[in-house]
């Protein structure tokens, strides 16, 4: 009856007010009910219970791509949430950079540098609409970031920074053709390793959450109850196996990949020793003159020796006569000839860090070492004679990498000089992208030294046109009568002013969001990166002369106190513990790898031992590699979920400071990193691991299963250290 009367009154003229009142009342009731039963995670002030979804950013380079099963569009849609999480993490890291007071923290200049990488990543992997939407969503979630950082700081223990800065060194999505080329005929090969294990966590109130977050279950790095049995790798390249470079498919005739391409599952087998056995390397500096032939045995090496006089097979040794080299007048004369052409090139003072393209005659590297020049040799993927392995055995810094369409794993503007002698690289092909890559990693005002014995007029003309288009200045061009080698020395501009004077803007300047330091699975760009001009950017000034540059901190590094503390910290550890407290025969150590370098303090502390250190900056860690080069040291980017680019048995000592605790569940099989350490280390070599006790205890059991000898174990509280020595045991 009441409803009938209400309807009759509503038909009257004043019933309009009642209608409006009823509608408003129903609307308010609906809003109240909706707010009571809606998903609590939509509240901007809700505090997270876990930060696993942002603590370990998932790099795009670790995604498995199967063109036969997953479309490109579905791949992009599936990775949108992780990209947004990365964006929040970078912003959060920038916000809290000054509040971190631990050794592993980075300066504000490094954070700004990484922020640029984020923009470059979104520009290449997502559509414009997705970027706008992601930006809006990130802005909405800003109030949540404070609580995230608050809880993440509670996880930091003993100076170990748990926050990870997304660096943007990711694989470009426009390389689909190369994926097909690298995986043709081999279902076990993909361009990168398996995506990290994740478990979807569905919300109780919304089980179908299409944009639901994925959270990784932390768990232990190593399963303490696991038992391991090992077998030898039955690979095509046998004792010279490089997993991410060698092709192991019987269907493919080529020997190596045209690009870096890792197995779908990280190798869990042990690389066999050479057939003739393995001899302990000749000690430095005698190894500059001779090495064991059996340690570098290769089918094509014998034929190469017959054609060249700078290496001679003498009994069980491979010798390198001092008066012989690929330069007729000798390498010493060649270096002096270069200094005469350009007096500003003062080897060992003005020039400290050099990149050598190709590993032909390593006497060039040996002579530069005598002049305090640290030269890193790039062994090209098509070097079938494996001269890069000969260079490593002699004790010289060397790594192996394809050089075709992807950037080399270095930041921009870090090498003082780049040298290429008879490397036969078509610098002018494909729009000159290979030379543009040299321009990217060469320091402003740095030198590019090119020497050839026979000039091809067509190639020389193309090279002249290309170098002019990128404003390289030819400082000298002269043919040495003694060596019969024609040498050209180019210099990169020191400022951007000259770029504006070009008539043709080809190649064009790179876009502002193209990060020059992004180098991990990033394709080469056919553009010119602008030269740094702001004081907070690295590369604006030429470093101090060596050795003063080792202890000189540039203006763009704001946290100088932390850098000094890091240097003093490692000097004390090396002097008081590594050199005295651990029974390592340092006379047998020449090649050292710091698997998680920060500022290069460990490498600086070892300089007095006449060793060289490869400083590896993991791709998921803060980007401190530019500063390592600034100090006059060498380093490289790497993802330890993949195999490193070098031959087996390359290093005498591996140093891992809190590497495993930083990786957490990043890799699918963390134990594969231990297998990779076994591949990298020579028999008789040493490993020093500093980490949490909960990691070291199961790690010891893994090393014992490999028949490694535990030389020293020590723990204090939650932290500890183990020192082990690899044996020549093989199953």
Secondary structure as the mmCIF struct_conf table of DSSP 4:
data_model
#
loop_
_struct_conf.conf_type_id
_struct_conf.id
_struct_conf.beg_label_comp_id
_struct_conf.beg_label_asym_id
_struct_conf.beg_label_seq_id
_struct_conf.end_label_comp_id
_struct_conf.end_label_asym_id
_struct_conf.end_label_seq_id
HELX_RH_AL_P HELX_RH_AL_P1 UNK A 2 UNK A 11
BEND BEND1 UNK A 12 UNK A 12
TURN_TY1_P TURN_TY1_P1 UNK A 13 UNK A 14
HELX_RH_AL_P HELX_RH_AL_P2 UNK A 15 UNK A 37
BEND BEND2 UNK A 38 UNK A 38
HELX_RH_3T_P HELX_RH_3T_P1 UNK A 40 UNK A 42
TURN_TY1_P TURN_TY1_P2 UNK A 44 UNK A 45
HELX_LH_PP_P HELX_LH_PP_P1 UNK A 46 UNK A 48
BEND BEND3 UNK A 49 UNK A 49
HELX_RH_AL_P HELX_RH_AL_P3 UNK A 52 UNK A 55
BEND BEND4 UNK A 56 UNK A 56
HELX_LH_PP_P HELX_LH_PP_P2 UNK A 57 UNK A 59
HELX_RH_3T_P HELX_RH_3T_P2 UNK A 60 UNK A 62
TURN_TY1_P TURN_TY1_P3 UNK A 67 UNK A 69
BEND BEND5 UNK A 70 UNK A 70
HELX_RH_AL_P HELX_RH_AL_P4 UNK A 72 UNK A 78
TURN_TY1_P TURN_TY1_P4 UNK A 79 UNK A 79
HELX_RH_AL_P HELX_RH_AL_P5 UNK A 80 UNK A 95
TURN_TY1_P TURN_TY1_P5 UNK A 96 UNK A 96
HELX_RH_3T_P HELX_RH_3T_P3 UNK A 97 UNK A 99
BEND BEND6 UNK A 102 UNK A 102
TURN_TY1_P TURN_TY1_P6 UNK A 103 UNK A 104
HELX_RH_AL_P HELX_RH_AL_P6 UNK A 108 UNK A 125
BEND BEND7 UNK A 126 UNK A 126
HELX_RH_AL_P HELX_RH_AL_P7 UNK A 128 UNK A 140
TURN_TY1_P TURN_TY1_P7 UNK A 141 UNK A 141
HELX_RH_AL_P HELX_RH_AL_P8 UNK A 142 UNK A 154
TURN_TY1_P TURN_TY1_P8 UNK A 155 UNK A 155
STRN STRN1 UNK A 157 UNK A 157
TURN_TY1_P TURN_TY1_P9 UNK A 158 UNK A 159
STRN STRN2 UNK A 160 UNK A 160
TURN_TY1_P TURN_TY1_P10 UNK A 173 UNK A 174
HELX_RH_AL_P HELX_RH_AL_P9 UNK A 176 UNK A 183
TURN_TY1_P TURN_TY1_P11 UNK A 184 UNK A 185
TURN_TY1_P TURN_TY1_P12 UNK A 187 UNK A 188
STRN STRN3 UNK A 189 UNK A 189
BEND BEND8 UNK A 191 UNK A 192
HELX_LH_PP_P HELX_LH_PP_P3 UNK A 193 UNK A 197
STRN STRN4 UNK A 199 UNK A 200
STRN STRN5 UNK A 203 UNK A 203
TURN_TY1_P TURN_TY1_P13 UNK A 204 UNK A 205
STRN STRN6 UNK A 206 UNK A 206
TURN_TY1_P TURN_TY1_P14 UNK A 207 UNK A 208
TURN_TY1_P TURN_TY1_P15 UNK A 210 UNK A 211
STRN STRN7 UNK A 214 UNK A 215
BEND BEND9 UNK A 221 UNK A 222
TURN_TY1_P TURN_TY1_P16 UNK A 224 UNK A 225
STRN STRN8 UNK A 232 UNK A 232
TURN_TY1_P TURN_TY1_P17 UNK A 236 UNK A 237
HELX_RH_3T_P HELX_RH_3T_P4 UNK A 238 UNK A 240
TURN_TY1_P TURN_TY1_P18 UNK A 243 UNK A 245
STRN STRN9 UNK A 246 UNK A 246
TURN_TY1_P TURN_TY1_P19 UNK A 250 UNK A 251
BEND BEND10 UNK A 254 UNK A 255
STRN STRN10 UNK A 256 UNK A 256
BEND BEND11 UNK A 258 UNK A 259
STRN STRN11 UNK A 263 UNK A 263
BEND BEND12 UNK A 264 UNK A 265
BEND BEND13 UNK A 269 UNK A 269
STRN STRN12 UNK A 270 UNK A 270
HELX_LH_PP_P HELX_LH_PP_P4 UNK A 271 UNK A 274
TURN_TY1_P TURN_TY1_P20 UNK A 275 UNK A 276
HELX_LH_PP_P HELX_LH_PP_P5 UNK A 279 UNK A 283
TURN_TY1_P TURN_TY1_P21 UNK A 284 UNK A 285
HELX_RH_3T_P HELX_RH_3T_P5 UNK A 286 UNK A 288
TURN_TY1_P TURN_TY1_P22 UNK A 289 UNK A 289
STRN STRN13 UNK A 290 UNK A 292
HELX_RH_3T_P HELX_RH_3T_P6 UNK A 293 UNK A 296
TURN_TY1_P TURN_TY1_P23 UNK A 299 UNK A 300
HELX_RH_AL_P HELX_RH_AL_P10 UNK A 301 UNK A 307
BEND BEND14 UNK A 309 UNK A 311
STRN STRN14 UNK A 312 UNK A 314
TURN_TY1_P TURN_TY1_P24 UNK A 315 UNK A 316
STRN STRN15 UNK A 317 UNK A 319
TURN_TY1_P TURN_TY1_P25 UNK A 322 UNK A 323
BEND BEND15 UNK A 325 UNK A 327
TURN_TY1_P TURN_TY1_P26 UNK A 328 UNK A 329
HELX_RH_AL_P HELX_RH_AL_P11 UNK A 331 UNK A 341
TURN_TY1_P TURN_TY1_P27 UNK A 343 UNK A 344
STRN STRN16 UNK A 347 UNK A 347
TURN_TY1_P TURN_TY1_P28 UNK A 348 UNK A 350
STRN STRN17 UNK A 351 UNK A 351
STRN STRN18 UNK A 353 UNK A 357
BEND BEND16 UNK A 358 UNK A 358
BEND BEND17 UNK A 360 UNK A 360
TURN_TY1_P TURN_TY1_P29 UNK A 362 UNK A 362
HELX_RH_AL_P HELX_RH_AL_P12 UNK A 363 UNK A 369
TURN_TY1_P TURN_TY1_P30 UNK A 370 UNK A 372
STRN STRN19 UNK A 374 UNK A 380
TURN_TY1_P TURN_TY1_P31 UNK A 381 UNK A 382
TURN_TY1_P TURN_TY1_P32 UNK A 384 UNK A 385
HELX_RH_AL_P HELX_RH_AL_P13 UNK A 387 UNK A 394
TURN_TY1_P TURN_TY1_P33 UNK A 395 UNK A 395
STRN STRN20 UNK A 398 UNK A 401
BEND BEND18 UNK A 404 UNK A 405
STRN STRN21 UNK A 406 UNK A 406
BEND BEND19 UNK A 409 UNK A 410
BEND BEND20 UNK A 412 UNK A 413
STRN STRN22 UNK A 415 UNK A 421
BEND BEND21 UNK A 422 UNK A 422
TURN_TY1_P TURN_TY1_P34 UNK A 427 UNK A 428
BEND BEND22 UNK A 429 UNK A 429
HELX_RH_3T_P HELX_RH_3T_P7 UNK A 430 UNK A 432
HELX_RH_AL_P HELX_RH_AL_P14 UNK A 433 UNK A 441
STRN STRN23 UNK A 442 UNK A 452
BEND BEND23 UNK A 453 UNK A 454
HELX_RH_AL_P HELX_RH_AL_P15 UNK A 457 UNK A 469
TURN_TY1_P TURN_TY1_P35 UNK A 470 UNK A 471
STRN STRN24 UNK A 473 UNK A 480
TURN_TY1_P TURN_TY1_P36 UNK A 481 UNK A 484
STRN STRN25 UNK A 485 UNK A 491
BEND BEND24 UNK A 494 UNK A 496
HELX_RH_3T_P HELX_RH_3T_P8 UNK A 497 UNK A 501
BEND BEND25 UNK A 503 UNK A 504
BEND BEND26 UNK A 507 UNK A 507
HELX_LH_PP_P HELX_LH_PP_P6 UNK A 508 UNK A 508
STRN STRN26 UNK A 509 UNK A 509
HELX_LH_PP_P HELX_LH_PP_P7 UNK A 510 UNK A 511
TURN_TY1_P TURN_TY1_P37 UNK A 512 UNK A 513
TURN_TY1_P TURN_TY1_P38 UNK A 516 UNK A 517
TURN_TY1_P TURN_TY1_P39 UNK A 520 UNK A 521
STRN STRN27 UNK A 523 UNK A 523
BEND BEND27 UNK A 526 UNK A 527
STRN STRN28 UNK A 528 UNK A 528
HELX_LH_PP_P HELX_LH_PP_P8 UNK A 529 UNK A 532
BEND BEND28 UNK A 534 UNK A 534
TURN_TY1_P TURN_TY1_P40 UNK A 535 UNK A 536
BEND BEND29 UNK A 537 UNK A 537
TURN_TY1_P TURN_TY1_P41 UNK A 538 UNK A 539
BEND BEND30 UNK A 540 UNK A 541
HELX_LH_PP_P HELX_LH_PP_P9 UNK A 542 UNK A 545
TURN_TY1_P TURN_TY1_P42 UNK A 546 UNK A 547
HELX_RH_3T_P HELX_RH_3T_P9 UNK A 548 UNK A 551
TURN_TY1_P TURN_TY1_P43 UNK A 555 UNK A 556
HELX_RH_AL_P HELX_RH_AL_P16 UNK A 560 UNK A 573
HELX_RH_PI_P HELX_RH_PI_P1 UNK A 574 UNK A 578
TURN_TY1_P TURN_TY1_P44 UNK A 579 UNK A 581
BEND BEND31 UNK A 582 UNK A 582
HELX_RH_3T_P HELX_RH_3T_P10 UNK A 586 UNK A 588
STRN STRN29 UNK A 591 UNK A 594
TURN_TY1_P TURN_TY1_P45 UNK A 595 UNK A 596
BEND BEND32 UNK A 598 UNK A 600
HELX_RH_AL_P HELX_RH_AL_P17 UNK A 601 UNK A 605
TURN_TY1_P TURN_TY1_P46 UNK A 606 UNK A 606
HELX_RH_3T_P HELX_RH_3T_P11 UNK A 607 UNK A 609
TURN_TY1_P TURN_TY1_P47 UNK A 610 UNK A 610
STRN STRN30 UNK A 612 UNK A 618
TURN_TY1_P TURN_TY1_P48 UNK A 619 UNK A 620
BEND BEND33 UNK A 621 UNK A 621
HELX_RH_AL_P HELX_RH_AL_P18 UNK A 625 UNK A 630
TURN_TY1_P TURN_TY1_P49 UNK A 631 UNK A 632
STRN STRN31 UNK A 634 UNK A 638
TURN_TY1_P TURN_TY1_P50 UNK A 640 UNK A 641
BEND BEND34 UNK A 642 UNK A 642
BEND BEND35 UNK A 645 UNK A 646
TURN_TY1_P TURN_TY1_P51 UNK A 648 UNK A 649
STRN STRN32 UNK A 651 UNK A 657
BEND BEND36 UNK A 658 UNK A 658
HELX_RH_AL_P HELX_RH_AL_P19 UNK A 659 UNK A 663
TURN_TY1_P TURN_TY1_P52 UNK A 664 UNK A 665
BEND BEND37 UNK A 667 UNK A 668
TURN_TY1_P TURN_TY1_P53 UNK A 670 UNK A 670
HELX_RH_AL_P HELX_RH_AL_P20 UNK A 671 UNK A 680
STRN STRN33 UNK A 681 UNK A 692
HELX_RH_AL_P HELX_RH_AL_P21 UNK A 693 UNK A 705
TURN_TY1_P TURN_TY1_P54 UNK A 706 UNK A 707
STRN STRN34 UNK A 709 UNK A 716
TURN_TY1_P TURN_TY1_P55 UNK A 717 UNK A 718
STRN STRN35 UNK A 719 UNK A 725
#
